[in-house]
Amino acid sequence: MVVGNAIESVRNGEASVEDAILHAAVHGWYEGHIQGEDECPGCDFRGGLPKNGNRG
């Protein structure tokens, strides 16, 4: 959906290619962040879990 919206915004003249790429990158990161929060509410770590660590 994010990539499709970026392509469409370039095709209809709403955004330059650079703007569409930046917009897609930001929204792609944000959607991944939201999904991560949904999977592990309250987690405060970055990267992989420590060895033998439990999630959440």
mmCIF entry with sequence, helices, sheets and N, C-alpha, C, O atoms, coordinates in Angstrom:
data_MODEL
# 
_entry.id   MODEL 
# 
_entity.id                         1 
_entity.type                       polymer 
_entity.pdbx_number_of_molecules   1 
# 
_entity_poly.entity_id                      1 
_entity_poly.type                           'polypeptide(L)' 
_entity_poly.nstd_linkage                   no 
_entity_poly.nstd_monomer                   no 
_entity_poly.pdbx_seq_one_letter_code       MVVGNAIESVRNGEASVEDAILHAAVHGWYEGHIQGEDECPGCDFRGGLPKNGNRG 
_entity_poly.pdbx_seq_one_letter_code_can   MVVGNAIESVRNGEASVEDAILHAAVHGWYEGHIQGEDECPGCDFRGGLPKNGNRG 
_entity_poly.pdbx_strand_id                 A 
# 
loop_
_entity_poly_seq.entity_id 
_entity_poly_seq.num 
_entity_poly_seq.mon_id 
_entity_poly_seq.hetero 
1 1  MET n 
1 2  VAL n 
1 3  VAL n 
1 4  GLY n 
1 5  ASN n 
1 6  ALA n 
1 7  ILE n 
1 8  GLU n 
1 9  SER n 
1 10 VAL n 
1 11 ARG n 
1 12 ASN n 
1 13 GLY n 
1 14 GLU n 
1 15 ALA n 
1 16 SER n 
1 17 VAL n 
1 18 GLU n 
1 19 ASP n 
1 20 ALA n 
1 21 ILE n 
1 22 LEU n 
1 23 HIS n 
1 24 ALA n 
1 25 ALA n 
1 26 VAL n 
1 27 HIS n 
1 28 GLY n 
1 29 TRP n 
1 30 TYR n 
1 31 GLU n 
1 32 GLY n 
1 33 HIS n 
1 34 ILE n 
1 35 GLN n 
1 36 GLY n 
1 37 GLU n 
1 38 ASP n 
1 39 GLU n 
1 40 CYS n 
1 41 PRO n 
1 42 GLY n 
1 43 CYS n 
1 44 ASP n 
1 45 PHE n 
1 46 ARG n 
1 47 GLY n 
1 48 GLY n 
1 49 LEU n 
1 50 PRO n 
1 51 LYS n 
1 52 ASN n 
1 53 GLY n 
1 54 ASN n 
1 55 ARG n 
1 56 GLY n 
# 
_struct_asym.id          A 
_struct_asym.entity_id   1 
# 
loop_
_struct_conf.conf_type_id 
_struct_conf.id 
_struct_conf.pdbx_PDB_helix_id 
_struct_conf.beg_label_comp_id 
_struct_conf.beg_label_asym_id 
_struct_conf.beg_label_seq_id 
_struct_conf.pdbx_beg_PDB_ins_code 
_struct_conf.end_label_comp_id 
_struct_conf.end_label_asym_id 
_struct_conf.end_label_seq_id 
_struct_conf.pdbx_end_PDB_ins_code 
_struct_conf.beg_auth_comp_id 
_struct_conf.beg_auth_asym_id 
_struct_conf.beg_auth_seq_id 
_struct_conf.end_auth_comp_id 
_struct_conf.end_auth_asym_id 
_struct_conf.end_auth_seq_id 
_struct_conf.pdbx_PDB_helix_class 
_struct_conf.details 
_struct_conf.pdbx_PDB_helix_length 
HELX_P HELX_P1 AA1 VAL A 2  ? ARG A 11 ? VAL A 2  ARG A 11 1 ? 10 
HELX_P HELX_P2 AA2 VAL A 17 ? GLU A 39 ? VAL A 17 GLU A 39 1 ? 23 
# 
_struct_conf_type.id          HELX_P 
_struct_conf_type.criteria    ? 
_struct_conf_type.reference   ? 
# 
loop_
_atom_site.group_PDB 
_atom_site.id 
_atom_site.type_symbol 
_atom_site.label_atom_id 
_atom_site.label_alt_id 
_atom_site.label_comp_id 
_atom_site.label_asym_id 
_atom_site.label_entity_id 
_atom_site.label_seq_id 
_atom_site.pdbx_PDB_ins_code 
_atom_site.Cartn_x 
_atom_site.Cartn_y 
_atom_site.Cartn_z 
_atom_site.occupancy 
_atom_site.B_iso_or_equiv 
_atom_site.pdbx_formal_charge 
_atom_site.auth_seq_id 
_atom_site.auth_comp_id 
_atom_site.auth_asym_id 
_atom_site.auth_atom_id 
_atom_site.pdbx_PDB_model_num 
ATOM 1   N N  . MET A 1 1  ? 0.817  -1.173  0.000   1.00 0.00 ? 1  MET A N  1 
ATOM 2   C CA . MET A 1 1  ? 0.000  0.000   0.000   1.00 0.00 ? 1  MET A CA 1 
ATOM 3   C C  . MET A 1 1  ? 0.878  1.260   0.000   1.00 0.00 ? 1  MET A C  1 
ATOM 4   O O  . MET A 1 1  ? 0.605  2.201   -0.746  1.00 0.00 ? 1  MET A O  1 
ATOM 5   N N  . VAL A 1 2  ? 1.915  1.284   0.819   1.00 0.00 ? 2  VAL A N  1 
ATOM 6   C CA . VAL A 1 2  ? 2.792  2.463   0.904   1.00 0.00 ? 2  VAL A CA 1 
ATOM 7   C C  . VAL A 1 2  ? 3.477  2.696   -0.447  1.00 0.00 ? 2  VAL A C  1 
ATOM 8   O O  . VAL A 1 2  ? 3.518  3.825   -0.937  1.00 0.00 ? 2  VAL A O  1 
ATOM 9   N N  . VAL A 1 3  ? 4.004  1.646   -1.038  1.00 0.00 ? 3  VAL A N  1 
ATOM 10  C CA . VAL A 1 3  ? 4.690  1.778   -2.327  1.00 0.00 ? 3  VAL A CA 1 
ATOM 11  C C  . VAL A 1 3  ? 3.692  2.156   -3.425  1.00 0.00 ? 3  VAL A C  1 
ATOM 12  O O  . VAL A 1 3  ? 3.985  3.006   -4.265  1.00 0.00 ? 3  VAL A O  1 
ATOM 13  N N  . GLY A 1 4  ? 2.534  1.534   -3.416  1.00 0.00 ? 4  GLY A N  1 
ATOM 14  C CA . GLY A 1 4  ? 1.502  1.862   -4.401  1.00 0.00 ? 4  GLY A CA 1 
ATOM 15  C C  . GLY A 1 4  ? 1.095  3.323   -4.332  1.00 0.00 ? 4  GLY A C  1 
ATOM 16  O O  . GLY A 1 4  ? 0.925  3.976   -5.361  1.00 0.00 ? 4  GLY A O  1 
ATOM 17  N N  . ASN A 1 5  ? 0.940  3.835   -3.118  1.00 0.00 ? 5  ASN A N  1 
ATOM 18  C CA . ASN A 1 5  ? 0.601  5.255   -2.957  1.00 0.00 ? 5  ASN A CA 1 
ATOM 19  C C  . ASN A 1 5  ? 1.720  6.152   -3.457  1.00 0.00 ? 5  ASN A C  1 
ATOM 20  O O  . ASN A 1 5  ? 1.455  7.198   -4.049  1.00 0.00 ? 5  ASN A O  1 
ATOM 21  N N  . ALA A 1 6  ? 2.971  5.758   -3.226  1.00 0.00 ? 6  ALA A N  1 
ATOM 22  C CA . ALA A 1 6  ? 4.107  6.552   -3.708  1.00 0.00 ? 6  ALA A CA 1 
ATOM 23  C C  . ALA A 1 6  ? 4.119  6.594   -5.237  1.00 0.00 ? 6  ALA A C  1 
ATOM 24  O O  . ALA A 1 6  ? 4.311  7.655   -5.832  1.00 0.00 ? 6  ALA A O  1 
ATOM 25  N N  . ILE A 1 7  ? 3.917  5.457   -5.858  1.00 0.00 ? 7  ILE A N  1 
ATOM 26  C CA . ILE A 1 7  ? 3.896  5.397   -7.329  1.00 0.00 ? 7  ILE A CA 1 
ATOM 27  C C  . ILE A 1 7  ? 2.770  6.255   -7.878  1.00 0.00 ? 7  ILE A C  1 
ATOM 28  O O  . ILE A 1 7  ? 2.966  7.018   -8.824  1.00 0.00 ? 7  ILE A O  1 
ATOM 29  N N  . GLU A 1 8  ? 1.598  6.130   -7.288  1.00 0.00 ? 8  GLU A N  1 
ATOM 30  C CA . GLU A 1 8  ? 0.449  6.909   -7.753  1.00 0.00 ? 8  GLU A CA 1 
ATOM 31  C C  . GLU A 1 8  ? 0.671  8.409   -7.588  1.00 0.00 ? 8  GLU A C  1 
ATOM 32  O O  . GLU A 1 8  ? 0.261  9.187   -8.449  1.00 0.00 ? 8  GLU A O  1 
ATOM 33  N N  . SER A 1 9  ? 1.311  8.828   -6.502  1.00 0.00 ? 9  SER A N  1 
ATOM 34  C CA . SER A 1 9  ? 1.542  10.257  -6.285  1.00 0.00 ? 9  SER A CA 1 
ATOM 35  C C  . SER A 1 9  ? 2.502  10.831  -7.329  1.00 0.00 ? 9  SER A C  1 
ATOM 36  O O  . SER A 1 9  ? 2.384  11.997  -7.705  1.00 0.00 ? 9  SER A O  1 
ATOM 37  N N  . VAL A 1 10 ? 3.455  10.013  -7.799  1.00 0.00 ? 10 VAL A N  1 
ATOM 38  C CA . VAL A 1 10 ? 4.358  10.467  -8.861  1.00 0.00 ? 10 VAL A CA 1 
ATOM 39  C C  . VAL A 1 10 ? 3.601  10.522  -10.190 1.00 0.00 ? 10 VAL A C  1 
ATOM 40  O O  . VAL A 1 10 ? 3.730  11.484  -10.947 1.00 0.00 ? 10 VAL A O  1 
ATOM 41  N N  . ARG A 1 11 ? 2.819  9.493   -10.463 1.00 0.00 ? 11 ARG A N  1 
ATOM 42  C CA . ARG A 1 11 ? 2.090  9.435   -11.737 1.00 0.00 ? 11 ARG A CA 1 
ATOM 43  C C  . ARG A 1 11 ? 1.101  10.582  -11.900 1.00 0.00 ? 11 ARG A C  1 
ATOM 44  O O  . ARG A 1 11 ? 0.929  11.100  -13.004 1.00 0.00 ? 11 ARG A O  1 
ATOM 45  N N  . ASN A 1 12 ? 0.450  10.982  -10.812 1.00 0.00 ? 12 ASN A N  1 
ATOM 46  C CA . ASN A 1 12 ? -0.543 12.045  -10.956 1.00 0.00 ? 12 ASN A CA 1 
ATOM 47  C C  . ASN A 1 12 ? 0.026  13.435  -10.665 1.00 0.00 ? 12 ASN A C  1 
ATOM 48  O O  . ASN A 1 12 ? -0.715 14.417  -10.614 1.00 0.00 ? 12 ASN A O  1 
ATOM 49  N N  . GLY A 1 13 ? 1.347  13.512  -10.477 1.00 0.00 ? 13 GLY A N  1 
ATOM 50  C CA . GLY A 1 13 ? 2.012  14.806  -10.339 1.00 0.00 ? 13 GLY A CA 1 
ATOM 51  C C  . GLY A 1 13 ? 1.962  15.423  -8.952  1.00 0.00 ? 13 GLY A C  1 
ATOM 52  O O  . GLY A 1 13 ? 2.367  16.573  -8.780  1.00 0.00 ? 13 GLY A O  1 
ATOM 53  N N  . GLU A 1 14 ? 1.474  14.687  -7.956  1.00 0.00 ? 14 GLU A N  1 
ATOM 54  C CA . GLU A 1 14 ? 1.407  15.227  -6.596  1.00 0.00 ? 14 GLU A CA 1 
ATOM 55  C C  . GLU A 1 14 ? 2.769  15.297  -5.920  1.00 0.00 ? 14 GLU A C  1 
ATOM 56  O O  . GLU A 1 14 ? 2.965  16.095  -5.003  1.00 0.00 ? 14 GLU A O  1 
ATOM 57  N N  . ALA A 1 15 ? 3.721  14.461  -6.369  1.00 0.00 ? 15 ALA A N  1 
ATOM 58  C CA . ALA A 1 15 ? 5.035  14.415  -5.722  1.00 0.00 ? 15 ALA A CA 1 
ATOM 59  C C  . ALA A 1 15 ? 6.105  14.114  -6.754  1.00 0.00 ? 15 ALA A C  1 
ATOM 60  O O  . ALA A 1 15 ? 5.844  13.485  -7.779  1.00 0.00 ? 15 ALA A O  1 
ATOM 61  N N  . SER A 1 16 ? 7.326  14.578  -6.462  1.00 0.00 ? 16 SER A N  1 
ATOM 62  C CA . SER A 1 16 ? 8.470  14.196  -7.288  1.00 0.00 ? 16 SER A CA 1 
ATOM 63  C C  . SER A 1 16 ? 8.867  12.774  -6.895  1.00 0.00 ? 16 SER A C  1 
ATOM 64  O O  . SER A 1 16 ? 8.399  12.250  -5.884  1.00 0.00 ? 16 SER A O  1 
ATOM 65  N N  . VAL A 1 17 ? 9.718  12.164  -7.688  1.00 0.00 ? 17 VAL A N  1 
ATOM 66  C CA . VAL A 1 17 ? 10.194 10.818  -7.358  1.00 0.00 ? 17 VAL A CA 1 
ATOM 67  C C  . VAL A 1 17 ? 10.909 10.832  -6.004  1.00 0.00 ? 17 VAL A C  1 
ATOM 68  O O  . VAL A 1 17 ? 10.700 9.941   -5.181  1.00 0.00 ? 17 VAL A O  1 
ATOM 69  N N  . GLU A 1 18 ? 11.748 11.841  -5.778  1.00 0.00 ? 18 GLU A N  1 
ATOM 70  C CA . GLU A 1 18 ? 12.464 11.935  -4.505  1.00 0.00 ? 18 GLU A CA 1 
ATOM 71  C C  . GLU A 1 18 ? 11.487 12.058  -3.331  1.00 0.00 ? 18 GLU A C  1 
ATOM 72  O O  . GLU A 1 18 ? 11.643 11.374  -2.319  1.00 0.00 ? 18 GLU A O  1 
ATOM 73  N N  . ASP A 1 19 ? 10.489 12.922  -3.465  1.00 0.00 ? 19 ASP A N  1 
ATOM 74  C CA . ASP A 1 19 ? 9.504  13.079  -2.395  1.00 0.00 ? 19 ASP A CA 1 
ATOM 75  C C  . ASP A 1 19 ? 8.752  11.781  -2.132  1.00 0.00 ? 19 ASP A C  1 
ATOM 76  O O  . ASP A 1 19 ? 8.507  11.425  -0.979  1.00 0.00 ? 19 ASP A O  1 
ATOM 77  N N  . ALA A 1 20 ? 8.391  11.081  -3.185  1.00 0.00 ? 20 ALA A N  1 
ATOM 78  C CA . ALA A 1 20 ? 7.650  9.824   -3.033  1.00 0.00 ? 20 ALA A CA 1 
ATOM 79  C C  . ALA A 1 20 ? 8.497  8.760   -2.343  1.00 0.00 ? 20 ALA A C  1 
ATOM 80  O O  . ALA A 1 20 ? 7.990  8.005   -1.513  1.00 0.00 ? 20 ALA A O  1 
ATOM 81  N N  . ILE A 1 21 ? 9.783  8.697   -2.680  1.00 0.00 ? 21 ILE A N  1 
ATOM 82  C CA . ILE A 1 21 ? 10.682 7.728   -2.030  1.00 0.00 ? 21 ILE A CA 1 
ATOM 83  C C  . ILE A 1 21 ? 10.819 8.060   -0.545  1.00 0.00 ? 21 ILE A C  1 
ATOM 84  O O  . ILE A 1 21 ? 10.727 7.170   0.302   1.00 0.00 ? 21 ILE A O  1 
ATOM 85  N N  . LEU A 1 22 ? 11.036 9.318   -0.231  1.00 0.00 ? 22 LEU A N  1 
ATOM 86  C CA . LEU A 1 22 ? 11.169 9.724   1.174   1.00 0.00 ? 22 LEU A CA 1 
ATOM 87  C C  . LEU A 1 22 ? 9.888  9.439   1.954   1.00 0.00 ? 22 LEU A C  1 
ATOM 88  O O  . LEU A 1 22 ? 9.938  8.944   3.080   1.00 0.00 ? 22 LEU A O  1 
ATOM 89  N N  . HIS A 1 23 ? 8.767  9.746   1.362   1.00 0.00 ? 23 HIS A N  1 
ATOM 90  C CA . HIS A 1 23 ? 7.475  9.499   2.002   1.00 0.00 ? 23 HIS A CA 1 
ATOM 91  C C  . HIS A 1 23 ? 7.284  8.003   2.261   1.00 0.00 ? 23 HIS A C  1 
ATOM 92  O O  . HIS A 1 23 ? 6.857  7.613   3.349   1.00 0.00 ? 23 HIS A O  1 
ATOM 93  N N  . ALA A 1 24 ? 7.594  7.167   1.275   1.00 0.00 ? 24 ALA A N  1 
ATOM 94  C CA . ALA A 1 24 ? 7.447  5.718   1.429   1.00 0.00 ? 24 ALA A CA 1 
ATOM 95  C C  . ALA A 1 24 ? 8.398  5.178   2.500   1.00 0.00 ? 24 ALA A C  1 
ATOM 96  O O  . ALA A 1 24 ? 8.020  4.302   3.279   1.00 0.00 ? 24 ALA A O  1 
ATOM 97  N N  . ALA A 1 25 ? 9.617  5.691   2.541   1.00 0.00 ? 25 ALA A N  1 
ATOM 98  C CA . ALA A 1 25 ? 10.581 5.221   3.542   1.00 0.00 ? 25 ALA A CA 1 
ATOM 99  C C  . ALA A 1 25 ? 10.108 5.557   4.956   1.00 0.00 ? 25 ALA A C  1 
ATOM 100 O O  . ALA A 1 25 ? 10.169 4.714   5.851   1.00 0.00 ? 25 ALA A O  1 
ATOM 101 N N  . VAL A 1 26 ? 9.647  6.761   5.150   1.00 0.00 ? 26 VAL A N  1 
ATOM 102 C CA . VAL A 1 26 ? 9.176  7.177   6.479   1.00 0.00 ? 26 VAL A CA 1 
ATOM 103 C C  . VAL A 1 26 ? 7.957  6.368   6.893   1.00 0.00 ? 26 VAL A C  1 
ATOM 104 O O  . VAL A 1 26 ? 7.891  5.869   8.016   1.00 0.00 ? 26 VAL A O  1 
ATOM 105 N N  . HIS A 1 27 ? 7.002  6.237   5.997   1.00 0.00 ? 27 HIS A N  1 
ATOM 106 C CA . HIS A 1 27 ? 5.787  5.504   6.349   1.00 0.00 ? 27 HIS A CA 1 
ATOM 107 C C  . HIS A 1 27 ? 6.038  4.012   6.501   1.00 0.00 ? 27 HIS A C  1 
ATOM 108 O O  . HIS A 1 27 ? 5.395  3.358   7.324   1.00 0.00 ? 27 HIS A O  1 
ATOM 109 N N  . GLY A 1 28 ? 6.958  3.466   5.724   1.00 0.00 ? 28 GLY A N  1 
ATOM 110 C CA . GLY A 1 28 ? 7.326  2.058   5.895   1.00 0.00 ? 28 GLY A CA 1 
ATOM 111 C C  . GLY A 1 28 ? 7.945  1.814   7.259   1.00 0.00 ? 28 GLY A C  1 
ATOM 112 O O  . GLY A 1 28 ? 7.627  0.826   7.921   1.00 0.00 ? 28 GLY A O  1 
ATOM 113 N N  . TRP A 1 29 ? 8.843  2.723   7.690   1.00 0.00 ? 29 TRP A N  1 
ATOM 114 C CA . TRP A 1 29 ? 9.451  2.591   9.006   1.00 0.00 ? 29 TRP A CA 1 
ATOM 115 C C  . TRP A 1 29 ? 8.378  2.701   10.086  1.00 0.00 ? 29 TRP A C  1 
ATOM 116 O O  . TRP A 1 29 ? 8.350  1.907   11.026  1.00 0.00 ? 29 TRP A O  1 
ATOM 117 N N  . TYR A 1 30 ? 7.508  3.679   9.947   1.00 0.00 ? 30 TYR A N  1 
ATOM 118 C CA . TYR A 1 30 ? 6.477  3.916   10.957  1.00 0.00 ? 30 TYR A CA 1 
ATOM 119 C C  . TYR A 1 30 ? 5.551  2.713   11.103  1.00 0.00 ? 30 TYR A C  1 
ATOM 120 O O  . TYR A 1 30 ? 5.240  2.302   12.221  1.00 0.00 ? 30 TYR A O  1 
ATOM 121 N N  . GLU A 1 31 ? 5.113  2.151   9.992   1.00 0.00 ? 31 GLU A N  1 
ATOM 122 C CA . GLU A 1 31 ? 4.222  0.990   10.052  1.00 0.00 ? 31 GLU A CA 1 
ATOM 123 C C  . GLU A 1 31 ? 4.919  -0.194  10.719  1.00 0.00 ? 31 GLU A C  1 
ATOM 124 O O  . GLU A 1 31 ? 4.289  -0.932  11.476  1.00 0.00 ? 31 GLU A O  1 
ATOM 125 N N  . GLY A 1 32 ? 6.203  -0.381  10.449  1.00 0.00 ? 32 GLY A N  1 
ATOM 126 C CA . GLY A 1 32 ? 6.960  -1.443  11.110  1.00 0.00 ? 32 GLY A CA 1 
ATOM 127 C C  . GLY A 1 32 ? 7.080  -1.193  12.603  1.00 0.00 ? 32 GLY A C  1 
ATOM 128 O O  . GLY A 1 32 ? 6.997  -2.123  13.405  1.00 0.00 ? 32 GLY A O  1 
ATOM 129 N N  . HIS A 1 33 ? 7.274  0.059   12.973  1.00 0.00 ? 33 HIS A N  1 
ATOM 130 C CA . HIS A 1 33 ? 7.363  0.428   14.383  1.00 0.00 ? 33 HIS A CA 1 
ATOM 131 C C  . HIS A 1 33 ? 6.052  0.117   15.102  1.00 0.00 ? 33 HIS A C  1 
ATOM 132 O O  . HIS A 1 33 ? 6.055  -0.459  16.190  1.00 0.00 ? 33 HIS A O  1 
ATOM 133 N N  . ILE A 1 34 ? 4.954  0.493   14.501  1.00 0.00 ? 34 ILE A N  1 
ATOM 134 C CA . ILE A 1 34 ? 3.635  0.236   15.088  1.00 0.00 ? 34 ILE A CA 1 
ATOM 135 C C  . ILE A 1 34 ? 3.404  -1.260  15.226  1.00 0.00 ? 34 ILE A C  1 
ATOM 136 O O  . ILE A 1 34 ? 2.909  -1.711  16.259  1.00 0.00 ? 34 ILE A O  1 
ATOM 137 N N  . GLN A 1 35 ? 3.749  -2.033  14.212  1.00 0.00 ? 35 GLN A N  1 
ATOM 138 C CA . GLN A 1 35 ? 3.581  -3.482  14.291  1.00 0.00 ? 35 GLN A CA 1 
ATOM 139 C C  . GLN A 1 35 ? 4.428  -4.060  15.422  1.00 0.00 ? 35 GLN A C  1 
ATOM 140 O O  . GLN A 1 35 ? 3.977  -4.952  16.139  1.00 0.00 ? 35 GLN A O  1 
ATOM 141 N N  . GLY A 1 36 ? 5.641  -3.562  15.584  1.00 0.00 ? 36 GLY A N  1 
ATOM 142 C CA . GLY A 1 36 ? 6.502  -4.023  16.665  1.00 0.00 ? 36 GLY A CA 1 
ATOM 143 C C  . GLY A 1 36 ? 5.918  -3.728  18.030  1.00 0.00 ? 36 GLY A C  1 
ATOM 144 O O  . GLY A 1 36 ? 6.003  -4.552  18.941  1.00 0.00 ? 36 GLY A O  1 
ATOM 145 N N  . GLU A 1 37 ? 5.318  -2.538  18.176  1.00 0.00 ? 37 GLU A N  1 
ATOM 146 C CA . GLU A 1 37 ? 4.683  -2.204  19.450  1.00 0.00 ? 37 GLU A CA 1 
ATOM 147 C C  . GLU A 1 37 ? 3.489  -3.105  19.721  1.00 0.00 ? 37 GLU A C  1 
ATOM 148 O O  . GLU A 1 37 ? 3.241  -3.483  20.866  1.00 0.00 ? 37 GLU A O  1 
ATOM 149 N N  . ASP A 1 38 ? 2.752  -3.449  18.677  1.00 0.00 ? 38 ASP A N  1 
ATOM 150 C CA . ASP A 1 38 ? 1.604  -4.345  18.843  1.00 0.00 ? 38 ASP A CA 1 
ATOM 151 C C  . ASP A 1 38 ? 2.047  -5.742  19.261  1.00 0.00 ? 38 ASP A C  1 
ATOM 152 O O  . ASP A 1 38 ? 1.369  -6.404  20.048  1.00 0.00 ? 38 ASP A O  1 
ATOM 153 N N  . GLU A 1 39 ? 3.181  -6.187  18.735  1.00 0.00 ? 39 GLU A N  1 
ATOM 154 C CA . GLU A 1 39 ? 3.691  -7.524  19.041  1.00 0.00 ? 39 GLU A CA 1 
ATOM 155 C C  . GLU A 1 39 ? 4.275  -7.603  20.443  1.00 0.00 ? 39 GLU A C  1 
ATOM 156 O O  . GLU A 1 39 ? 4.230  -8.659  21.074  1.00 0.00 ? 39 GLU A O  1 
ATOM 157 N N  . CYS A 1 40 ? 4.819  -6.500  20.935  1.00 0.00 ? 40 CYS A N  1 
ATOM 158 C CA . CYS A 1 40 ? 5.512  -6.530  22.225  1.00 0.00 ? 40 CYS A CA 1 
ATOM 159 C C  . CYS A 1 40 ? 5.262  -5.229  22.986  1.00 0.00 ? 40 CYS A C  1 
ATOM 160 O O  . CYS A 1 40 ? 6.168  -4.405  23.115  1.00 0.00 ? 40 CYS A O  1 
ATOM 161 N N  . PRO A 1 41 ? 4.037  -5.035  23.491  1.00 0.00 ? 41 PRO A N  1 
ATOM 162 C CA . PRO A 1 41 ? 3.760  -3.801  24.222  1.00 0.00 ? 41 PRO A CA 1 
ATOM 163 C C  . PRO A 1 41 ? 4.655  -3.669  25.453  1.00 0.00 ? 41 PRO A C  1 
ATOM 164 O O  . PRO A 1 41 ? 4.853  -4.626  26.201  1.00 0.00 ? 41 PRO A O  1 
ATOM 165 N N  . GLY A 1 42 ? 5.177  -2.496  25.641  1.00 0.00 ? 42 GLY A N  1 
ATOM 166 C CA . GLY A 1 42 ? 6.009  -2.248  26.810  1.00 0.00 ? 42 GLY A CA 1 
ATOM 167 C C  . GLY A 1 42 ? 7.469  -2.612  26.641  1.00 0.00 ? 42 GLY A C  1 
ATOM 168 O O  . GLY A 1 42 ? 8.267  -2.331  27.535  1.00 0.00 ? 42 GLY A O  1 
ATOM 169 N N  . CYS A 1 43 ? 7.852  -3.224  25.536  1.00 0.00 ? 43 CYS A N  1 
ATOM 170 C CA . CYS A 1 43 ? 9.262  -3.560  25.324  1.00 0.00 ? 43 CYS A CA 1 
ATOM 171 C C  . CYS A 1 43 ? 10.065 -2.277  25.163  1.00 0.00 ? 43 CYS A C  1 
ATOM 172 O O  . CYS A 1 43 ? 9.602  -1.320  24.542  1.00 0.00 ? 43 CYS A O  1 
ATOM 173 N N  . ASP A 1 44 ? 11.263 -2.262  25.720  1.00 0.00 ? 44 ASP A N  1 
ATOM 174 C CA . ASP A 1 44 ? 12.086 -1.059  25.624  1.00 0.00 ? 44 ASP A CA 1 
ATOM 175 C C  . ASP A 1 44 ? 13.483 -1.367  25.099  1.00 0.00 ? 44 ASP A C  1 
ATOM 176 O O  . ASP A 1 44 ? 14.427 -0.630  25.382  1.00 0.00 ? 44 ASP A O  1 
ATOM 177 N N  . PHE A 1 45 ? 13.622 -2.443  24.340  1.00 0.00 ? 45 PHE A N  1 
ATOM 178 C CA . PHE A 1 45 ? 14.924 -2.809  23.803  1.00 0.00 ? 45 PHE A CA 1 
ATOM 179 C C  . PHE A 1 45 ? 14.972 -2.559  22.304  1.00 0.00 ? 45 PHE A C  1 
ATOM 180 O O  . PHE A 1 45 ? 13.940 -2.415  21.647  1.00 0.00 ? 45 PHE A O  1 
ATOM 181 N N  . ARG A 1 46 ? 16.179 -2.510  21.782  1.00 0.00 ? 46 ARG A N  1 
ATOM 182 C CA . ARG A 1 46 ? 16.391 -2.418  20.334  1.00 0.00 ? 46 ARG A CA 1 
ATOM 183 C C  . ARG A 1 46 ? 17.210 -3.607  19.907  1.00 0.00 ? 46 ARG A C  1 
ATOM 184 O O  . ARG A 1 46 ? 18.061 -4.084  20.658  1.00 0.00 ? 46 ARG A O  1 
ATOM 185 N N  . GLY A 1 47 ? 16.962 -4.087  18.719  1.00 0.00 ? 47 GLY A N  1 
ATOM 186 C CA . GLY A 1 47 ? 17.743 -5.200  18.190  1.00 0.00 ? 47 GLY A CA 1 
ATOM 187 C C  . GLY A 1 47 ? 17.256 -6.534  18.733  1.00 0.00 ? 47 GLY A C  1 
ATOM 188 O O  . GLY A 1 47 ? 16.127 -6.660  19.207  1.00 0.00 ? 47 GLY A O  1 
ATOM 189 N N  . GLY A 1 48 ? 18.123 -7.509  18.652  1.00 0.00 ? 48 GLY A N  1 
ATOM 190 C CA . GLY A 1 48 ? 17.768 -8.853  19.066  1.00 0.00 ? 48 GLY A CA 1 
ATOM 191 C C  . GLY A 1 48 ? 17.624 -8.986  20.564  1.00 0.00 ? 48 GLY A C  1 
ATOM 192 O O  . GLY A 1 48 ? 18.134 -8.173  21.335  1.00 0.00 ? 48 GLY A O  1 
ATOM 193 N N  . LEU A 1 49 ? 16.923 -10.021 20.954  1.00 0.00 ? 49 LEU A N  1 
ATOM 194 C CA . LEU A 1 49 ? 16.767 -10.324 22.370  1.00 0.00 ? 49 LEU A CA 1 
ATOM 195 C C  . LEU A 1 49 ? 18.064 -10.916 22.913  1.00 0.00 ? 49 LEU A C  1 
ATOM 196 O O  . LEU A 1 49 ? 18.796 -11.580 22.180  1.00 0.00 ? 49 LEU A O  1 
ATOM 197 N N  . PRO A 1 50 ? 18.350 -10.682 24.185  1.00 0.00 ? 50 PRO A N  1 
ATOM 198 C CA . PRO A 1 50 ? 19.514 -11.323 24.784  1.00 0.00 ? 50 PRO A CA 1 
ATOM 199 C C  . PRO A 1 50 ? 19.366 -12.841 24.737  1.00 0.00 ? 50 PRO A C  1 
ATOM 200 O O  . PRO A 1 50 ? 18.253 -13.363 24.679  1.00 0.00 ? 50 PRO A O  1 
ATOM 201 N N  . LYS A 1 51 ? 20.481 -13.535 24.763  1.00 0.00 ? 51 LYS A N  1 
ATOM 202 C CA . LYS A 1 51 ? 20.453 -14.986 24.743  1.00 0.00 ? 51 LYS A CA 1 
ATOM 203 C C  . LYS A 1 51 ? 19.546 -15.491 25.868  1.00 0.00 ? 51 LYS A C  1 
ATOM 204 O O  . LYS A 1 51 ? 19.637 -15.024 27.004  1.00 0.00 ? 51 LYS A O  1 
ATOM 205 N N  . ASN A 1 52 ? 18.692 -16.428 25.552  1.00 0.00 ? 52 ASN A N  1 
ATOM 206 C CA . ASN A 1 52 ? 17.730 -17.017 26.481  1.00 0.00 ? 52 ASN A CA 1 
ATOM 207 C C  . ASN A 1 52 ? 16.749 -15.996 27.061  1.00 0.00 ? 52 ASN A C  1 
ATOM 208 O O  . ASN A 1 52 ? 16.140 -16.242 28.102  1.00 0.00 ? 52 ASN A O  1 
ATOM 209 N N  . GLY A 1 53 ? 16.598 -14.868 26.398  1.00 0.00 ? 53 GLY A N  1 
ATOM 210 C CA . GLY A 1 53 ? 15.665 -13.846 26.879  1.00 0.00 ? 53 GLY A CA 1 
ATOM 211 C C  . GLY A 1 53 ? 14.242 -14.163 26.446  1.00 0.00 ? 53 GLY A C  1 
ATOM 212 O O  . GLY A 1 53 ? 14.028 -14.822 25.429  1.00 0.00 ? 53 GLY A O  1 
ATOM 213 N N  . ASN A 1 54 ? 13.298 -13.704 27.199  1.00 0.00 ? 54 ASN A N  1 
ATOM 214 C CA . ASN A 1 54 ? 11.884 -13.873 26.875  1.00 0.00 ? 54 ASN A CA 1 
ATOM 215 C C  . ASN A 1 54 ? 11.329 -12.557 26.384  1.00 0.00 ? 54 ASN A C  1 
ATOM 216 O O  . ASN A 1 54 ? 11.725 -11.485 26.842  1.00 0.00 ? 54 ASN A O  1 
ATOM 217 N N  . ARG A 1 55 ? 10.420 -12.651 25.459  1.00 0.00 ? 55 ARG A N  1 
ATOM 218 C CA . ARG A 1 55 ? 9.808  -11.463 24.896  1.00 0.00 ? 55 ARG A CA 1 
ATOM 219 C C  . ARG A 1 55 ? 8.699  -10.976 25.818  1.00 0.00 ? 55 ARG A C  1 
ATOM 220 O O  . ARG A 1 55 ? 7.910  -11.770 26.331  1.00 0.00 ? 55 ARG A O  1 
ATOM 221 N N  . GLY A 1 56 ? 8.647  -9.642  26.026  1.00 0.00 ? 56 GLY A N  1 
ATOM 222 C CA . GLY A 1 56 ? 7.556  -9.033  26.777  1.00 0.00 ? 56 GLY A CA 1 
ATOM 223 C C  . GLY A 1 56 ? 7.743  -9.181  28.185  1.00 0.00 ? 56 GLY A C  1 
ATOM 224 O O  . GLY A 1 56 ? 6.912  -8.724  28.969  1.00 0.00 ? 56 GLY A O  1 
# 
